[in-house]
Amino acid sequence: MPFPLKVCAICSEEFELKPDKPGFANRCPECSAGEASDPVTRRRMDADERKNESEANQARRQAVRDLLYRKDS
Ligand SMILES: [Zn+2]
């Protein structure tokens, strides 16, 4: 049984709309894949940024602690 042919809303290519196709029904698998990979990349970058920020905060706290300790002694 053939799958219904759809025209991709992004690249205007015809594609078979399979029931298990991920992403939007009006996008071909190529455009769906490109769209689906973006949030993952973005999430990974956010995690790296949070990690860098956390390390920066830790370094800042350590610097303040060293400063206070030096003042006390
Ligand atoms: Zn497409």
N, CA, C, O and the ligand as a Tripos MOL2 file, in Angstrom:
@<TRIPOS>MOLECULE
protein
  293   291    74     0     0
PROTEIN
NO_CHARGES

@<TRIPOS>ATOM
      1 N           0.8410   -1.2120    0.0000 N.3       1 MET1
      2 CA          0.0000    0.0000    0.0000 C.3       1 MET1
      3 C           0.8710    1.2550    0.0000 C.2       1 MET1
      4 O           1.7000    1.4350    0.8920 O.2       1 MET1
      5 N           0.6870    2.1150   -0.9900 N.am      2 PRO2
      6 CA          1.5590    3.3050   -1.0820 C.3       2 PRO2
      7 C           1.2010    4.3450   -0.0220 C.2       2 PRO2
      8 O           0.0470    4.4920    0.3800 O.2       2 PRO2
      9 N           2.2190    5.0460    0.4030 N.am      3 PHE3
     10 CA          1.9940    6.1420    1.3490 C.3       3 PHE3
     11 C           1.5320    7.3870    0.5930 C.2       3 PHE3
     12 O           1.8880    7.5650   -0.5720 O.2       3 PHE3
     13 N           0.7570    8.2380    1.2290 N.am      4 PRO4
     14 CA          0.3090    9.4590    0.5340 C.3       4 PRO4
     15 C           1.4840   10.3850    0.2500 C.2       4 PRO4
     16 O           2.3590   10.5760    1.0950 O.2       4 PRO4
     17 N           1.4910   10.9550   -0.9500 N.am      5 LEU5
     18 CA          2.5540   11.8900   -1.3230 C.3       5 LEU5
     19 C           2.2190   13.2810   -0.8040 C.2       5 LEU5
     20 O           1.1030   13.7720   -0.9710 O.2       5 LEU5
     21 N           3.2050   13.9060   -0.1710 N.am      6 LYS6
     22 CA          3.0300   15.2750    0.3340 C.3       6 LYS6
     23 C           4.1130   16.1600   -0.2560 C.2       6 LYS6
     24 O           5.1580   15.6730   -0.6890 O.2       6 LYS6
     25 N           3.8630   17.4470   -0.2720 N.am      7 VAL7
     26 CA          4.8790   18.4060   -0.7130 C.3       7 VAL7
     27 C           5.4280   19.0960    0.5280 C.2       7 VAL7
     28 O           4.6760   19.6410    1.3370 O.2       7 VAL7
     29 N           6.7560   19.0650    0.6640 N.am      8 CYS8
     30 CA          7.3880   19.6390    1.8420 C.3       8 CYS8
     31 C           7.1520   21.1480    1.9050 C.2       8 CYS8
     32 O           7.2790   21.8470    0.9000 O.2       8 CYS8
     33 N           6.8100   21.6350    3.0810 N.am      9 ALA9
     34 CA          6.5430   23.0610    3.2440 C.3       9 ALA9
     35 C           7.8340   23.8730    3.2530 C.2       9 ALA9
     36 O           7.8000   25.0910    3.0760 O.2       9 ALA9
     37 N           8.9690   23.2130    3.4570 N.am     10 ILE10
     38 CA         10.2460   23.9180    3.5440 C.3      10 ILE10
     39 C          10.9470   23.9540    2.1940 C.2      10 ILE10
     40 O          11.2770   25.0260    1.6870 O.2      10 ILE10
     41 N          11.1760   22.7570    1.6030 N.am     11 CYS11
     42 CA         11.9710   22.7020    0.3800 C.3      11 CYS11
     43 C          11.1260   22.3990   -0.8470 C.2      11 CYS11
     44 O          11.6650   22.3270   -1.9510 O.2      11 CYS11
     45 N           9.8130   22.2170   -0.6910 N.am     12 SER12
     46 CA          8.8750   21.9800   -1.7990 C.3      12 SER12
     47 C           9.1410   20.6660   -2.5300 C.2      12 SER12
     48 O           8.6780   20.4920   -3.6580 O.2      12 SER12
     49 N           9.8700   19.7470   -1.9210 N.am     13 GLU13
     50 CA         10.0900   18.4330   -2.5060 C.3      13 GLU13
     51 C           8.9350   17.5200   -2.1250 C.2      13 GLU13
     52 O           8.3730   17.6350   -1.0360 O.2      13 GLU13
     53 N           8.5800   16.5940   -3.0500 N.am     14 GLU14
     54 CA          7.5530   15.5980   -2.7300 C.3      14 GLU14
     55 C           8.1560   14.5030   -1.8770 C.2      14 GLU14
     56 O           9.2870   14.0750   -2.1060 O.2      14 GLU14
     57 N           7.4050   14.0560   -0.9030 N.am     15 PHE15
     58 CA          7.8830   12.9530   -0.0680 C.3      15 PHE15
     59 C           6.6980   12.1010    0.3430 C.2      15 PHE15
     60 O           5.5550   12.5600    0.3400 O.2      15 PHE15
     61 N           6.9870   10.8380    0.7010 N.am     16 GLU16
     62 CA          5.9480    9.9290    1.1740 C.3      16 GLU16
     63 C           5.7160   10.1740    2.6540 C.2      16 GLU16
     64 O           6.6490   10.1270    3.4560 O.2      16 GLU16
     65 N           4.4770   10.4330    3.0030 N.am     17 LEU17
     66 CA          4.1470   10.6450    4.4110 C.3      17 LEU17
     67 C           3.9170    9.2860    5.0630 C.2      17 LEU17
     68 O           2.8320    8.7100    4.9770 O.2      17 LEU17
     69 N           4.9640    8.7910    5.7170 N.am     18 LYS18
     70 CA          4.8560    7.5050    6.4020 C.3      18 LYS18
     71 C           4.3250    7.7260    7.8090 C.2      18 LYS18
     72 O           4.5880    8.7540    8.4330 O.2      18 LYS18
     73 N           3.5630    6.7320    8.3090 N.am     19 PRO19
     74 CA          2.9380    6.9050    9.6310 C.3      19 PRO19
     75 C           3.9560    7.1360   10.7540 C.2      19 PRO19
     76 O           3.6620    7.8220   11.7330 O.2      19 PRO19
     77 N           5.1720    6.5490   10.6060 N.am     20 ASP20
     78 CA          6.1590    6.6710   11.6850 C.3      20 ASP20
     79 C           7.1590    7.7920   11.4150 C.2      20 ASP20
     80 O           8.1840    7.8870   12.0910 O.2      20 ASP20
     81 N           6.8620    8.6430   10.4250 N.am     21 LYS21
     82 CA          7.7950    9.7240   10.1020 C.3      21 LYS21
     83 C           7.8630   10.7220   11.2530 C.2      21 LYS21
     84 O           6.8280   11.2420   11.6710 O.2      21 LYS21
     85 N           9.0470   10.9970   11.7690 N.am     22 PRO22
     86 CA          9.1390   11.9760   12.8600 C.3      22 PRO22
     87 C           8.9820   13.4060   12.3670 C.2      22 PRO22
     88 O           9.1820   13.6710   11.1810 O.2      22 PRO22
     89 N           8.6420   14.2980   13.2180 N.am     23 GLY23
     90 CA          8.5430   15.7060   12.8570 C.3      23 GLY23
     91 C           7.1900   16.0630   12.2900 C.2      23 GLY23
     92 O           6.2230   15.3170   12.4460 O.2      23 GLY23
     93 N           7.1210   17.2020   11.6330 N.am     24 PHE24
     94 CA          5.8670   17.7070   11.1050 C.3      24 PHE24
     95 C           5.4190   16.9020    9.8910 C.2      24 PHE24
     96 O           6.2510   16.4000    9.1350 O.2      24 PHE24
     97 N           4.0920   16.7760    9.7000 N.am     25 ALA25
     98 CA          3.5330   16.0110    8.5840 C.3      25 ALA25
     99 C           3.7170   16.7340    7.2670 C.2      25 ALA25
    100 O           3.6470   16.0970    6.2160 O.2      25 ALA25
    101 N           3.9490   18.0370    7.2760 N.am     26 ASN26
    102 CA          4.1130   18.7860    6.0240 C.3      26 ASN26
    103 C           5.5780   19.0890    5.7340 C.2      26 ASN26
    104 O           5.8900   19.9990    4.9660 O.2      26 ASN26
    105 N           6.4850   18.3130    6.3590 N.am     27 ARG27
    106 CA          7.9170   18.4800    6.0840 C.3      27 ARG27
    107 C           8.5260   17.1490    5.7040 C.2      27 ARG27
    108 O           8.1950   16.1200    6.2940 O.2      27 ARG27
    109 N           9.4210   17.1590    4.7160 N.am     28 CYS28
    110 CA         10.0650   15.9310    4.2810 C.3      28 CYS28
    111 C          11.0400   15.4670    5.3700 C.2      28 CYS28
    112 O          11.4110   16.2430    6.2510 O.2      28 CYS28
    113 N          11.4570   14.1760    5.2980 N.am     29 PRO29
    114 CA         12.3540   13.6560    6.3540 C.3      29 PRO29
    115 C          13.6270   14.4780    6.5200 C.2      29 PRO29
    116 O          14.1100   14.6600    7.6380 O.2      29 PRO29
    117 N          14.1780   14.9800    5.3950 N.am     30 GLU30
    118 CA         15.4160   15.7730    5.4790 C.3      30 GLU30
    119 C          15.1970   17.0390    6.3040 C.2      30 GLU30
    120 O          16.0040   17.3690    7.1730 O.2      30 GLU30
    121 N          14.1010   17.7460    6.0280 N.am     31 CYS31
    122 CA         13.8320   18.9890    6.7440 C.3      31 CYS31
    123 C          13.4040   18.7020    8.1820 C.2      31 CYS31
    124 O          13.6990   19.4880    9.0820 O.2      31 CYS31
    125 N          12.7230   17.6010    8.4030 N.am     32 SER32
    126 CA         12.3480   17.2230    9.7650 C.3      32 SER32
    127 C          13.5940   16.9080   10.5850 C.2      32 SER32
    128 O          13.6790   17.2710   11.7580 O.2      32 SER32
    129 N          14.5720   16.2220    9.9560 N.am     33 ALA33
    130 CA         15.7940   15.8560   10.6580 C.3      33 ALA33
    131 C          16.5780   17.1060   11.0320 C.2      33 ALA33
    132 O          17.1000   17.2070   12.1430 O.2      33 ALA33
    133 N          16.6620   18.0570   10.1070 N.am     34 GLY34
    134 CA         17.3850   19.2960   10.3830 C.3      34 GLY34
    135 C          16.7420   20.0540   11.5180 C.2      34 GLY34
    136 O          17.4220   20.6270   12.3690 O.2      34 GLY34
    137 N          15.4190   20.0520   11.5200 N.am     35 GLU35
    138 CA         14.6820   20.7670   12.5690 C.3      35 GLU35
    139 C          14.8350   20.0700   13.9160 C.2      35 GLU35
    140 O          14.9410   20.7170   14.9590 O.2      35 GLU35
    141 N          14.8440   18.7270   13.8750 N.am     36 ALA36
    142 CA         14.8760   17.9610   15.1220 C.3      36 ALA36
    143 C          16.2380   18.0390   15.7940 C.2      36 ALA36
    144 O          16.3300   17.9350   17.0170 O.2      36 ALA36
    145 N          17.3030   18.2220   15.0050 N.am     37 SER37
    146 CA         18.6380   18.2030   15.5880 C.3      37 SER37
    147 C          18.9700   19.5320   16.2580 C.2      37 SER37
    148 O          19.8680   19.5960   17.0980 O.2      37 SER37
    149 N          18.2570   20.5830   15.8940 N.am     38 ASP38
    150 CA         18.5690   21.9020   16.4360 C.3      38 ASP38
    151 C          18.3930   22.0000   17.9550 C.2      38 ASP38
    152 O          19.3200   22.4350   18.6390 O.2      38 ASP38
    153 N          17.2450   21.6140   18.5040 N.am     39 PRO39
    154 CA         17.0630   21.7600   19.9550 C.3      39 PRO39
    155 C          18.0960   20.9800   20.7600 C.2      39 PRO39
    156 O          18.5100   21.4150   21.8340 O.2      39 PRO39
    157 N          18.5160   19.8180   20.2330 N.am     40 VAL40
    158 CA         19.5200   19.0220   20.9450 C.3      40 VAL40
    159 C          20.8300   19.7830   21.0190 C.2      40 VAL40
    160 O          21.4550   19.8670   22.0760 O.2      40 VAL40
    161 N          21.2410   20.3390   19.8820 N.am     41 THR41
    162 CA         22.4800   21.1160   19.8490 C.3      41 THR41
    163 C          22.3810   22.3010   20.8000 C.2      41 THR41
    164 O          23.3210   22.6140   21.5310 O.2      41 THR41
    165 N          21.2170   22.9550   20.7720 N.am     42 ARG42
    166 CA         21.0390   24.1280   21.6110 C.3      42 ARG42
    167 C          21.0980   23.7450   23.0870 C.2      42 ARG42
    168 O          21.7050   24.4460   23.8960 O.2      42 ARG42
    169 N          20.4540   22.6110   23.4340 N.am     43 ARG43
    170 CA         20.4620   22.1700   24.8330 C.3      43 ARG43
    171 C          21.8760   21.8700   25.2860 C.2      43 ARG43
    172 O          22.2580   22.1980   26.4090 O.2      43 ARG43
    173 N          22.6680   21.2350   24.3970 N.am     44 ARG44
    174 CA         24.0290   20.8830   24.7760 C.3      44 ARG44
    175 C          24.8530   22.1480   25.0090 C.2      44 ARG44
    176 O          25.6690   22.2010   25.9290 O.2      44 ARG44
    177 N          24.6380   23.1610   24.1750 N.am     45 MET45
    178 CA         25.3680   24.4180   24.3530 C.3      45 MET45
    179 C          24.9740   25.0840   25.6640 C.2      45 MET45
    180 O          25.8170   25.6400   26.3680 O.2      45 MET45
    181 N          23.6780   25.0210   25.9880 N.am     46 ASP46
    182 CA         23.2160   25.6000   27.2460 C.3      46 ASP46
    183 C          23.8680   24.9150   28.4280 C.2      46 ASP46
    184 O          24.2740   25.5710   29.3870 O.2      46 ASP46
    185 N          23.9710   23.6050   28.3640 N.am     47 ALA47
    186 CA         24.5750   22.8440   29.4530 C.3      47 ALA47
    187 C          26.0390   23.2410   29.6250 C.2      47 ALA47
    188 O          26.5230   23.3950   30.7460 O.2      47 ALA47
    189 N          26.7410   23.4060   28.4930 N.am     48 ASP48
    190 CA         28.1360   23.8220   28.5580 C.3      48 ASP48
    191 C          28.2550   25.2150   29.1570 C.2      48 ASP48
    192 O          29.1430   25.4790   29.9670 O.2      48 ASP48
    193 N          27.3520   26.1040   28.7530 N.am     49 GLU49
    194 CA         27.3990   27.4670   29.2750 C.3      49 GLU49
    195 C          27.1440   27.4850   30.7740 C.2      49 GLU49
    196 O          27.8000   28.2080   31.5240 O.2      49 GLU49
    197 N          26.1640   26.6620   31.2010 N.am     50 ARG50
    198 CA         25.8660   26.5940   32.6370 C.3      50 ARG50
    199 C          27.0690   26.0480   33.3970 C.2      50 ARG50
    200 O          27.3770   26.5110   34.4960 O.2      50 ARG50
    201 N          27.7480   25.0610   32.8120 N.am     51 LYS51
    202 CA         28.9110   24.4670   33.4570 C.3      51 LYS51
    203 C          30.0200   25.5140   33.5840 C.2      51 LYS51
    204 O          30.6480   25.6470   34.6340 O.2      51 LYS51
    205 N          30.2480   26.2570   32.4920 N.am     52 ASN52
    206 CA         31.2650   27.3080   32.5360 C.3      52 ASN52
    207 C          30.9170   28.3560   33.5820 C.2      52 ASN52
    208 O          31.7850   28.8210   34.3210 O.2      52 ASN52
    209 N          29.6490   28.7240   33.6390 N.am     53 GLU53
    210 CA         29.2200   29.7420   34.5970 C.3      53 GLU53
    211 C          29.4160   29.2290   36.0240 C.2      53 GLU53
    212 O          29.8550   29.9670   36.9060 O.2      53 GLU53
    213 N          29.0870   27.9630   36.2340 N.am     54 SER54
    214 CA         29.2430   27.3640   37.5560 C.3      54 SER54
    215 C          30.7070   27.3480   37.9750 C.2      54 SER54
    216 O          31.0360   27.6370   39.1250 O.2      54 SER54
    217 N          31.5870   27.0060   37.0270 N.am     55 GLU55
    218 CA         33.0170   26.9950   37.3310 C.3      55 GLU55
    219 C          33.5200   28.4040   37.6170 C.2      55 GLU55
    220 O          34.3740   28.5940   38.4830 O.2      55 GLU55
    221 N          32.9970   29.3930   36.8960 N.am     56 ALA56
    222 CA         33.3940   30.7790   37.1050 C.3      56 ALA56
    223 C          32.9500   31.2450   38.4850 C.2      56 ALA56
    224 O          33.6940   31.9270   39.1900 O.2      56 ALA56
    225 N          31.7280   30.8710   38.8670 N.am     57 ASN57
    226 CA         31.2280   31.2360   40.1920 C.3      57 ASN57
    227 C          32.0740   30.5990   41.2910 C.2      57 ASN57
    228 O          32.3780   31.2270   42.3050 O.2      57 ASN57
    229 N          32.4410   29.3620   41.0740 N.am     58 GLN58
    230 CA         33.2460   28.6500   42.0590 C.3      58 GLN58
    231 C          34.6060   29.3320   42.2200 C.2      58 GLN58
    232 O          35.0940   29.5090   43.3360 O.2      58 GLN58
    233 N          35.2090   29.7090   41.0980 N.am     59 ALA59
    234 CA         36.4940   30.3910   41.1270 C.3      59 ALA59
    235 C          36.3700   31.7290   41.8410 C.2      59 ALA59
    236 O          37.2630   32.1370   42.5840 O.2      59 ALA59
    237 N          35.2340   32.4130   41.6030 N.am     60 ARG60
    238 CA         35.0120   33.7190   42.2370 C.3      60 ARG60
    239 C          34.8590   33.5410   43.7490 C.2      60 ARG60
    240 O          35.4250   34.3040   44.5330 O.2      60 ARG60
    241 N          34.0900   32.5310   44.1480 N.am     61 ARG61
    242 CA         33.9080   32.2850   45.5850 C.3      61 ARG61
    243 C          35.2400   31.9390   46.2460 C.2      61 ARG61
    244 O          35.5310   32.3840   47.3560 O.2      61 ARG61
    245 N          36.0360   31.1460   45.5510 N.am     62 GLN62
    246 CA         37.3400   30.7530   46.0750 C.3      62 GLN62
    247 C          38.2310   31.9800   46.2470 C.2      62 GLN62
    248 O          38.9540   32.0950   47.2360 O.2      62 GLN62
    249 N          38.1760   32.8930   45.2820 N.am     63 ALA63
    250 CA         38.9760   34.1050   45.3370 C.3      63 ALA63
    251 C          38.5550   34.9680   46.5270 C.2      63 ALA63
    252 O          39.3980   35.5200   47.2330 O.2      63 ALA63
    253 N          37.2390   35.0780   46.7400 N.am     64 VAL64
    254 CA         36.7230   35.8690   47.8650 C.3      64 VAL64
    255 C          37.1430   35.2170   49.1780 C.2      64 VAL64
    256 O          37.5150   35.9040   50.1290 O.2      64 VAL64
    257 N          37.0790   33.8870   49.2220 N.am     65 ARG65
    258 CA         37.4460   33.1720   50.4460 C.3      65 ARG65
    259 C          38.9290   33.3990   50.7570 C.2      65 ARG65
    260 O          39.3040   33.6250   51.9070 O.2      65 ARG65
    261 N          39.7670   33.3370   49.7140 N.am     66 ASP66
    262 CA         41.1980   33.5760   49.8940 C.3      66 ASP66
    263 C          41.4400   34.9910   50.4190 C.2      66 ASP66
    264 O          42.2860   35.2200   51.2830 O.2      66 ASP66
    265 N          40.6730   35.9280   49.8710 N.am     67 LEU67
    266 CA         40.8120   37.3340   50.2600 C.3      67 LEU67
    267 C          40.4480   37.5050   51.7550 C.2      67 LEU67
    268 O          41.1700   38.1560   52.5110 O.2      67 LEU67
    269 N          39.3140   36.9050   52.1550 N.am     68 LEU68
    270 CA         38.8730   37.0140   53.5470 C.3      68 LEU68
    271 C          39.8590   36.3350   54.4770 C.2      68 LEU68
    272 O          40.1730   36.8440   55.5520 O.2      68 LEU68
    273 N          40.3450   35.1750   54.0480 N.am     69 TYR69
    274 CA         41.2680   34.4190   54.8900 C.3      69 TYR69
    275 C          42.5530   35.2060   55.1130 C.2      69 TYR69
    276 O          43.1110   35.2330   56.2090 O.2      69 TYR69
    277 N          43.0110   35.8580   54.0150 N.am     70 ARG70
    278 CA         44.2350   36.6200   54.1030 C.3      70 ARG70
    279 C          44.0530   37.8210   55.0480 C.2      70 ARG70
    280 O          44.9630   38.2120   55.7790 O.2      70 ARG70
    281 N          42.8180   38.3960   54.9970 N.am     71 LYS71
    282 CA         42.5260   39.5570   55.8330 C.3      71 LYS71
    283 C          42.5410   39.1780   57.3190 C.2      71 LYS71
    284 O          43.0020   39.9400   58.1680 O.2      71 LYS71
    285 N          42.0180   37.9630   57.6080 N.am     72 ASP72
    286 CA         41.9420   37.5060   59.0130 C.3      72 ASP72
    287 C          43.3200   37.2170   59.5750 C.2      72 ASP72
    288 O          43.5720   37.4790   60.7510 O.2      72 ASP72
    289 N          44.2220   36.6770   58.7530 N.am     73 SER73
    290 CA         45.5170   36.2410   59.2760 C.3      73 SER73
    291 C          46.5440   37.3630   59.3450 C.2      73 SER73
    292 O          47.6780   37.1370   59.7670 O.2      73 SER73
    293 ZN         11.9930   19.3910    2.7990 Zn       74 ZN74
@<TRIPOS>BOND
     1     1     2 1
     2     2     3 1
     3     3     4 2
     4     3     5 am
     5     5     6 1
     6     6     7 1
     7     7     8 2
     8     7     9 am
     9     9    10 1
    10    10    11 1
    11    11    12 2
    12    11    13 am
    13    13    14 1
    14    14    15 1
    15    15    16 2
    16    15    17 am
    17    17    18 1
    18    18    19 1
    19    19    20 2
    20    19    21 am
    21    21    22 1
    22    22    23 1
    23    23    24 2
    24    23    25 am
    25    25    26 1
    26    26    27 1
    27    27    28 2
    28    27    29 am
    29    29    30 1
    30    30    31 1
    31    31    32 2
    32    31    33 am
    33    33    34 1
    34    34    35 1
    35    35    36 2
    36    35    37 am
    37    37    38 1
    38    38    39 1
    39    39    40 2
    40    39    41 am
    41    41    42 1
    42    42    43 1
    43    43    44 2
    44    43    45 am
    45    45    46 1
    46    46    47 1
    47    47    48 2
    48    47    49 am
    49    49    50 1
    50    50    51 1
    51    51    52 2
    52    51    53 am
    53    53    54 1
    54    54    55 1
    55    55    56 2
    56    55    57 am
    57    57    58 1
    58    58    59 1
    59    59    60 2
    60    59    61 am
    61    61    62 1
    62    62    63 1
    63    63    64 2
    64    63    65 am
    65    65    66 1
    66    66    67 1
    67    67    68 2
    68    67    69 am
    69    69    70 1
    70    70    71 1
    71    71    72 2
    72    71    73 am
    73    73    74 1
    74    74    75 1
    75    75    76 2
    76    75    77 am
    77    77    78 1
    78    78    79 1
    79    79    80 2
    80    79    81 am
    81    81    82 1
    82    82    83 1
    83    83    84 2
    84    83    85 am
    85    85    86 1
    86    86    87 1
    87    87    88 2
    88    87    89 am
    89    89    90 1
    90    90    91 1
    91    91    92 2
    92    91    93 am
    93    93    94 1
    94    94    95 1
    95    95    96 2
    96    95    97 am
    97    97    98 1
    98    98    99 1
    99    99   100 2
   100    99   101 am
   101   101   102 1
   102   102   103 1
   103   103   104 2
   104   103   105 am
   105   105   106 1
   106   106   107 1
   107   107   108 2
   108   107   109 am
   109   109   110 1
   110   110   111 1
   111   111   112 2
   112   111   113 am
   113   113   114 1
   114   114   115 1
   115   115   116 2
   116   115   117 am
   117   117   118 1
   118   118   119 1
   119   119   120 2
   120   119   121 am
   121   121   122 1
   122   122   123 1
   123   123   124 2
   124   123   125 am
   125   125   126 1
   126   126   127 1
   127   127   128 2
   128   127   129 am
   129   129   130 1
   130   130   131 1
   131   131   132 2
   132   131   133 am
   133   133   134 1
   134   134   135 1
   135   135   136 2
   136   135   137 am
   137   137   138 1
   138   138   139 1
   139   139   140 2
   140   139   141 am
   141   141   142 1
   142   142   143 1
   143   143   144 2
   144   143   145 am
   145   145   146 1
   146   146   147 1
   147   147   148 2
   148   147   149 am
   149   149   150 1
   150   150   151 1
   151   151   152 2
   152   151   153 am
   153   153   154 1
   154   154   155 1
   155   155   156 2
   156   155   157 am
   157   157   158 1
   158   158   159 1
   159   159   160 2
   160   159   161 am
   161   161   162 1
   162   162   163 1
   163   163   164 2
   164   163   165 am
   165   165   166 1
   166   166   167 1
   167   167   168 2
   168   167   169 am
   169   169   170 1
   170   170   171 1
   171   171   172 2
   172   171   173 am
   173   173   174 1
   174   174   175 1
   175   175   176 2
   176   175   177 am
   177   177   178 1
   178   178   179 1
   179   179   180 2
   180   179   181 am
   181   181   182 1
   182   182   183 1
   183   183   184 2
   184   183   185 am
   185   185   186 1
   186   186   187 1
   187   187   188 2
   188   187   189 am
   189   189   190 1
   190   190   191 1
   191   191   192 2
   192   191   193 am
   193   193   194 1
   194   194   195 1
   195   195   196 2
   196   195   197 am
   197   197   198 1
   198   198   199 1
   199   199   200 2
   200   199   201 am
   201   201   202 1
   202   202   203 1
   203   203   204 2
   204   203   205 am
   205   205   206 1
   206   206   207 1
   207   207   208 2
   208   207   209 am
   209   209   210 1
   210   210   211 1
   211   211   212 2
   212   211   213 am
   213   213   214 1
   214   214   215 1
   215   215   216 2
   216   215   217 am
   217   217   218 1
   218   218   219 1
   219   219   220 2
   220   219   221 am
   221   221   222 1
   222   222   223 1
   223   223   224 2
   224   223   225 am
   225   225   226 1
   226   226   227 1
   227   227   228 2
   228   227   229 am
   229   229   230 1
   230   230   231 1
   231   231   232 2
   232   231   233 am
   233   233   234 1
   234   234   235 1
   235   235   236 2
   236   235   237 am
   237   237   238 1
   238   238   239 1
   239   239   240 2
   240   239   241 am
   241   241   242 1
   242   242   243 1
   243   243   244 2
   244   243   245 am
   245   245   246 1
   246   246   247 1
   247   247   248 2
   248   247   249 am
   249   249   250 1
   250   250   251 1
   251   251   252 2
   252   251   253 am
   253   253   254 1
   254   254   255 1
   255   255   256 2
   256   255   257 am
   257   257   258 1
   258   258   259 1
   259   259   260 2
   260   259   261 am
   261   261   262 1
   262   262   263 1
   263   263   264 2
   264   263   265 am
   265   265   266 1
   266   266   267 1
   267   267   268 2
   268   267   269 am
   269   269   270 1
   270   270   271 1
   271   271   272 2
   272   271   273 am
   273   273   274 1
   274   274   275 1
   275   275   276 2
   276   275   277 am
   277   277   278 1
   278   278   279 1
   279   279   280 2
   280   279   281 am
   281   281   282 1
   282   282   283 1
   283   283   284 2
   284   283   285 am
   285   285   286 1
   286   286   287 1
   287   287   288 2
   288   287   289 am
   289   289   290 1
   290   290   291 1
   291   291   292 2
@<TRIPOS>SUBSTRUCTURE
     1 MET1         2 RESIDUE 1 A MET
     2 PRO2         6 RESIDUE 1 A PRO
     3 PHE3        10 RESIDUE 1 A PHE
     4 PRO4        14 RESIDUE 1 A PRO
     5 LEU5        18 RESIDUE 1 A LEU
     6 LYS6        22 RESIDUE 1 A LYS
     7 VAL7        26 RESIDUE 1 A VAL
     8 CYS8        30 RESIDUE 1 A CYS
     9 ALA9        34 RESIDUE 1 A ALA
    10 ILE10       38 RESIDUE 1 A ILE
    11 CYS11       42 RESIDUE 1 A CYS
    12 SER12       46 RESIDUE 1 A SER
    13 GLU13       50 RESIDUE 1 A GLU
    14 GLU14       54 RESIDUE 1 A GLU
    15 PHE15       58 RESIDUE 1 A PHE
    16 GLU16       62 RESIDUE 1 A GLU
    17 LEU17       66 RESIDUE 1 A LEU
    18 LYS18       70 RESIDUE 1 A LYS
    19 PRO19       74 RESIDUE 1 A PRO
    20 ASP20       78 RESIDUE 1 A ASP
    21 LYS21       82 RESIDUE 1 A LYS
    22 PRO22       86 RESIDUE 1 A PRO
    23 GLY23       90 RESIDUE 1 A GLY
    24 PHE24       94 RESIDUE 1 A PHE
    25 ALA25       98 RESIDUE 1 A ALA
    26 ASN26      102 RESIDUE 1 A ASN
    27 ARG27      106 RESIDUE 1 A ARG
    28 CYS28      110 RESIDUE 1 A CYS
    29 PRO29      114 RESIDUE 1 A PRO
    30 GLU30      118 RESIDUE 1 A GLU
    31 CYS31      122 RESIDUE 1 A CYS
    32 SER32      126 RESIDUE 1 A SER
    33 ALA33      130 RESIDUE 1 A ALA
    34 GLY34      134 RESIDUE 1 A GLY
    35 GLU35      138 RESIDUE 1 A GLU
    36 ALA36      142 RESIDUE 1 A ALA
    37 SER37      146 RESIDUE 1 A SER
    38 ASP38      150 RESIDUE 1 A ASP
    39 PRO39      154 RESIDUE 1 A PRO
    40 VAL40      158 RESIDUE 1 A VAL
    41 THR41      162 RESIDUE 1 A THR
    42 ARG42      166 RESIDUE 1 A ARG
    43 ARG43      170 RESIDUE 1 A ARG
    44 ARG44      174 RESIDUE 1 A ARG
    45 MET45      178 RESIDUE 1 A MET
    46 ASP46      182 RESIDUE 1 A ASP
    47 ALA47      186 RESIDUE 1 A ALA
    48 ASP48      190 RESIDUE 1 A ASP
    49 GLU49      194 RESIDUE 1 A GLU
    50 ARG50      198 RESIDUE 1 A ARG
    51 LYS51      202 RESIDUE 1 A LYS
    52 ASN52      206 RESIDUE 1 A ASN
    53 GLU53      210 RESIDUE 1 A GLU
    54 SER54      214 RESIDUE 1 A SER
    55 GLU55      218 RESIDUE 1 A GLU
    56 ALA56      222 RESIDUE 1 A ALA
    57 ASN57      226 RESIDUE 1 A ASN
    58 GLN58      230 RESIDUE 1 A GLN
    59 ALA59      234 RESIDUE 1 A ALA
    60 ARG60      238 RESIDUE 1 A ARG
    61 ARG61      242 RESIDUE 1 A ARG
    62 GLN62      246 RESIDUE 1 A GLN
    63 ALA63      250 RESIDUE 1 A ALA
    64 VAL64      254 RESIDUE 1 A VAL
    65 ARG65      258 RESIDUE 1 A ARG
    66 ASP66      262 RESIDUE 1 A ASP
    67 LEU67      266 RESIDUE 1 A LEU
    68 LEU68      270 RESIDUE 1 A LEU
    69 TYR69      274 RESIDUE 1 A TYR
    70 ARG70      278 RESIDUE 1 A ARG
    71 LYS71      282 RESIDUE 1 A LYS
    72 ASP72      286 RESIDUE 1 A ASP
    73 SER73      290 RESIDUE 1 A SER
    74 ZN74       293 GROUP 0 **** ****
